[in-house]
Amino acid sequence: MGGAFLAAAVLARVGGRIGLPTIPLFILAGILLGPHTPGVVLLDDPHDLEMLSALGLVLLLFYLGLEFHLDDLKKGGRKMALAGGTYLALNVGAGLGFGFALGWGTSEALVLAGVLGISSSAIVTKVLVDLGRIGNPETRPILGIIVVEDVFLALYLAALQPILSGADSLGAAVLDGGKAFGFLLLLALMARFGTKLVGKLMNTKDDELLVISFLGVAVFVAGVSEWFGVADAIGAFMVGLMLGSTTSGPRILKLVHPLRDAFGAIFFFAFGLSINPGDLPSVVWPVLAAVAVTVLMNVFAGMATAKIYAFGPKATANVSTTLVARGEFALILATMAAGAGLDERLSPFIAGYVLLLAVLSPLAAGRSHWLARILPGGRTRDRETEKEAVPV
């Protein structure tokens, strides 16, 4: 554990001096010190960090929920659903088409639809925090799209599981999907109507007791969510949504910050441990093609979101580049595909695709102004800005 933290810290410090984001550096530390790379091996089995990695994801999404207030959901519910639905239609549809184009099989195509179609909540959250964009106007629809994706994710996994396992029981798939949706509905109702009660239960002047309380609630609900077939991350997000609206919300936001940073680093480090660089050359061309498809679809999705929210080129570019990242959900699908005995090329493909986008997304988001210049109206906006800057 100590080696993992130190390796991530050293690489992040070195990268920070040349302007690189921390996320791909944490992942690189995991690759270099993992069992698939020659040299020092900190962990022979990446699963040794599985629980700590899961905790990192839970804390990242819990923090996101604290930042994303209930008022944001109530005010922009219809627009959020439209933007999220458009994003999924473009990206999941493109992923399904790409999967069939590869010719690896129908089940493989259904897996690739999810891999290419759904953003990484953890990386998107980290990018928004690192770039200081939490308060930006375009951040609300970005987070809204993530919420819609997570709702879709629960239903998608419930439908995909019987297909991968070979089960042909439609009733079982419907039952699993209904169970997941019902639990999500229960969490949403608690977030809407149970805030005052939760606030009274959480209220304490002692920081130690407050930390233990919010950690217990967040992790417990995340675990129960997983049991109901809902991603643990969305359970933690909903808890953050509830607690962020209580009188203790600002204190919780401050207290969870260092925990989020520490265990978030372990999440990305553990992701790096699972990647075998030797498998990547065999799928390099499909990976590059998939990355190109994803970038293109995200630009279209960003433009559609901008149309819904009446954003300019700069906000459009921020939406497009921030949501490019793919991560934890793709890795879950890779594990499911391997367990189901699907095409052996899927696992290295997903690893290479996610790694490349994990590096590209923070870099692209930090330089989104380049994309803004070539979007419709971007050049005009630049010229107007230059005229305003000329001294009289």
Phi, psi and omega in degrees: 000314179299318178297322179296313179298315183293318180298316178297319182293316182297312181296321180294322178295315180296314180295324179299330180290337179248013173084019179273145178288161186283329188303304181296334179287322174298318179295317179299321177300319178295320179295312184294328183253014181268177184286349184263001183238134179300152179111208182293131177243114179282324183223124176284329182237110180303337181293345177298335180259010188301314182292317180293323177296317178298322178296322177299317179294318179300316182290325177298316182282330175298316178298319178299318178297322177299323181282335187261096189285154179302325179301326179296320179292317184291321183287321188245027185302313183292315178296320180299315180296320180293315180295316179294319178296319178296317180300314181294318181301316181292311188279317178293319177299316178295321179296320178295315178298319178297319180298317178292325180296327178292332178075027181273349179131160182293314179299320179295321179296321179294324176294315181294332176300319178285322181298312182280342191266340190240130182288164174272111179300320183296312183289319178301316178300313182297319180297315180298319180291312183298324182271000179066037185253010182304323182272359181292150181297328181282348181292326180301309176294329176299311179293325177297318178297320178298319179297314179299319178299318181293323176295315177298321182302316180299316181288322180296313180296320180297324179282326185284326185305310179295333178292315181290327181278354180086003180286140179245027181267103178296325180299320179294319180295318179295321179297315179297317179296320179294321179297316180295315181295321179297319179292320176300319179296319178298316178297320180295320179293321177296319179294329183278318188245349185256011185297318182296316180296314179298320179299320179293321181292327184274340189297123175199147179276345183275117181298323180300312180294325180294317179299312180299321182293309184289328176295317180299314180295314183297313183289321180296312180295324176300317179294318178295322178302315181298323179296328179274003180087012176258140179306134180303328181297321181289329174297315178295322178299316181294324176296316177299323178298318178293309186289332180294338181266001179269171179293338179274355185308308181300322178292319179297318179302318180288318184287329183278345186306305180294327177295317178301314182295316184293307184282337172296321177298321179294325178301311181289325177298315180296325175300316178297324179301329185279352185269129175256104183301333182293339180274348189288321183303331184289343183235022188297319183288316173300324179296313181297320179296318180295321178297317179298317178299316182296315179299315181297314180295326179290327175295315177298318180294322177297320179292322178294319178297320179297324178295319181294319186259002180059048178270159174271183183300322182296311179295323177301314180295322178297317178298312184299315186279327183292324184274002182294329188300140171236146186199254193301321181291322177298323179292324176299316180294323177298318178295317179296319181295319179295319179293332180273358179073030179283180183312128184293347178283346183298313185298308177295327177299311182297319180298313180294319180297313181293318180298315181296317180286331176295328176280316185292319187300308179297322179294317180293319180296323179289342180238033184296340179297335176295316178293322182301326182294331183259356175284159178306126180088353183293315180295319180298317180297320178298318181293321179294323179295318180297320180295320180295331183278347181288124180293144180276000000 
